[in-house]
């Protein structure tokens, strides 16, 4: 677990921005890195090195992350073999993004990827919790790392309606969040979220890659 400093309120005084960002960075840098090789992928340097270079590495000379093309470094960040077996740190809370980005335009020198809007200079990771499958798929094809949800506020869990779950799975979002993983079904209906074959990881259905075989993947 990565221990980060307490989240500030939605409004962070300007003179605290740098201290806040520094504390965030230290919370991540002090974690012990892990190493793991996945089948078909050679480890590229140590994983902690990737933590430190993540946004700069993805930028690779572009003016900002938003200027990376669909076949360029942003897509490499999200899908390339280079990222397998390593951790990617995402700053989910948008209310602290401004403080974290202060004096670090387009995440230069930063470790975490902010929850941004497509086209913004810091955009690589975007959150679309209730978006349609087509909207998410379009973002995925552009090279964004997308997070979405299959359920919220126990609505789907109480009704047993799996339509949102199925839409999220078909969208190609790389991060699919649920309150009901396979081993914690909803007590009302048994609603749970798992890929076919009881898998928790699979090949992306939108970014078809013939070299990817779901049977060879592991969490």
C-alpha positions in Angstrom: 0.0 0.0 0.0 1.2 3.5 -0.9 0.8 5.9 2.0 0.1 9.4 0.8 -0.4 12.6 2.9 -4.0 13.5 3.9 -6.0 15.0 1.1 -6.4 18.7 1.4 -9.8 20.4 0.9 -11.0 21.3 -2.6 -9.2 24.6 -2.3 -5.4 24.5 -1.7 -3.7 27.8 -0.9 -1.1 28.6 -3.5 1.8 28.8 -1.0 1.1 25.2 -0.1 1.0 23.8 -3.6 4.7 23.0 -3.8 4.8 21.4 -0.3 1.8 19.3 -1.1 3.2 18.1 -4.4 6.6 17.3 -2.7 4.9 15.3 0.0 2.9 13.4 -2.6 6.1 12.5 -4.4 7.8 11.4 -1.3 4.9 9.1 -0.3 5.4 7.3 -3.6 9.2 7.3 -3.8 9.6 5.7 -0.3 7.7 2.6 -1.3 9.7 -0.5 -2.0 9.7 -1.3 -5.7 8.7 -4.8 -6.9 9.8 -6.7 -9.9 8.0 -9.3 -11.9 8.5 -10.7 -15.4 5.4 -11.6 -17.5 5.6 -14.1 -20.2 6.9 -12.6 -23.5 8.1 -9.3 -21.8 11.6 -8.5 -20.8 11.8 -6.1 -17.8 13.0 -2.7 -19.0 15.1 -1.4 -16.1 13.8 -1.5 -12.6 10.2 -0.7 -11.9 11.0 2.2 -9.6 12.8 3.8 -12.4 9.6 3.7 -14.4 7.7 5.3 -11.5 10.1 8.2 -11.5 10.1 8.7 -15.3 6.4 7.8 -16.0 5.0 11.1 -17.4 8.3 12.3 -18.8 8.9 8.9 -20.5 5.4 9.0 -22.0 5.9 12.5 -23.3 9.1 11.7 -25.2 9.7 15.2 -26.4 6.1 16.2 -27.1 4.9 19.6 -25.9 2.5 18.0 -23.5 0.8 14.6 -23.0 -2.2 15.8 -25.0 0.0 16.2 -28.1 0.9 12.5 -28.2 -0.6 10.8 -31.3 -2.7 7.7 -31.3 0.3 5.6 -32.2 2.8 7.4 -30.0 4.1 7.3 -26.5 0.8 7.8 -24.8 -0.4 4.5 -26.3 2.9 2.9 -25.3 2.3 4.1 -21.7 -1.1 2.4 -21.6 -0.6 -0.8 -23.5 3.1 -1.5 -24.3 4.9 -4.6 -23.0 7.2 -2.2 -21.2 4.5 -1.5 -18.6 3.8 -5.1 -17.7 4.7 -6.1 -14.2 5.1 -2.5 -13.1 2.9 -0.1 -11.2 1.3 3.0 -12.6 0.3 5.7 -10.1 -2.9 7.6 -10.8 -4.2 10.7 -9.0 -7.9 10.1 -8.9 -9.0 13.2 -7.0 -9.4 16.0 -9.5 -9.8 18.6 -6.7 -6.0 18.4 -5.9 -4.7 18.3 -9.5 -4.0 22.0 -9.6 -1.8 21.8 -6.6 0.0 18.8 -7.9 0.6 20.4 -11.3 1.8 23.7 -9.9 5.1 24.6 -11.6 5.1 21.2 -13.2 3.4 21.9 -16.6 2.2 18.8 -18.4 3.4 16.7 -15.4 7.1 17.3 -16.1 9.1 15.7 -13.4 6.0 14.2 -11.7 5.3 10.6 -10.9 1.5 10.4 -10.7 -0.8 10.8 -13.7 -3.6 13.2 -12.9 -7.3 12.6 -13.7 -7.5 15.0 -16.6 -9.8 16.0 -19.5 -8.9 14.8 -23.0 -6.8 17.4 -24.8 -5.4 18.9 -21.6 -1.6 19.2 -21.4 -1.6 16.6 -18.5 -4.0 14.2 -20.1 -3.0 10.6 -20.3 -5.4 9.1 -17.7 -9.1 10.0 -17.9 -12.1 8.9 -15.8 -15.4 8.1 -17.4 -17.4 6.3 -14.7 -20.8 6.4 -16.4 -19.9 7.0 -20.0 -21.2 4.9 -22.9 -19.2 2.1 -24.3 -18.8 4.0 -27.6 -17.5 7.1 -25.8 -15.0 5.1 -23.8 -13.9 3.1 -26.8 -13.1 6.3 -28.8 -10.9 7.5 -26.0 -9.1 4.2 -25.7 -8.4 4.2 -29.5 -6.9 7.7 -29.1 -4.5 6.2 -26.6 -5.9 7.3 -23.2 -5.9 5.1 -20.2 -9.6 5.1 -19.1 -11.2 4.1 -15.8 -14.9 3.4 -15.7 -17.4 1.8 -13.3 -19.8 -1.2 -13.5 -22.0 -0.2 -10.6 -22.5 2.5 -8.0 -24.5 3.2 -4.8 -25.8 -0.4 -4.7 -28.2 0.3 -7.6 -27.1 -2.5 -9.9 -26.4 -4.8 -6.9 -29.9 -4.5 -5.6 -31.7 -4.9 -8.9 -29.3 -7.5 -10.4 -29.2 -5.5 -13.6 -26.0 -6.3 -15.5 -26.5 -4.0 -18.5 -24.0 -1.4 -17.1 -21.5 -4.1 -16.2 -21.7 -5.6 -19.7 -21.3 -2.1 -21.3 -18.3 -1.3 -19.2 -16.7 -4.7 -20.2 -17.3 -4.0 -23.9 -16.0 -0.5 -23.8 -12.2 -1.3 -23.8 -11.6 0.7 -20.6 -8.4 -0.5 -19.0 -9.6 0.0 -15.5 -13.0 -1.3 -14.6 -14.0 -0.6 -11.0 -16.7 -2.4 -9.0 -17.9 -2.8 -5.4 -18.6 -6.5 -6.1 -15.6 -8.5 -7.2 -15.9 -12.3 -7.7 -15.5 -13.2 -4.1 -17.8 -10.5 -2.8 -21.2 -10.8 -4.6 -24.0 -8.6 -3.6 -26.0 -10.0 -0.7 -29.3 -9.0 -2.4 -29.0 -10.6 -5.8 -25.6 -12.2 -6.0 -24.5 -9.6 -8.5 -20.8 -9.8 -9.1 -18.3 -8.6 -11.7 -15.8 -11.0 -13.4 -14.7 -11.6 -16.9 -15.9 -14.8 -18.7 -14.1 -17.9 -17.4 -13.8 -16.3 -14.0 -10.9 -14.2 -15.2 -9.9 -10.9 -13.6 -7.7 -9.8 -16.6 -8.1 -10.3 -20.4 -7.0 -8.9 -23.7 -8.5 -5.6 -24.6 -11.6 -6.1 -26.8 -11.2 -2.7 -28.5 -7.5 -2.7 -29.2 -7.2 -6.0 -31.0 -3.8 -7.5 -30.8 -3.3 -10.9 -32.3 -0.2 -11.5 -30.1 -2.4 -11.2 -26.9 -3.9 -14.4 -25.6 -6.1 -14.1 -22.5 -5.2 -17.6 -21.4 -1.6 -16.5 -21.0 -2.4 -13.5 -18.8 -2.3 -13.3 -15.1 -3.3 -10.6 -12.6 
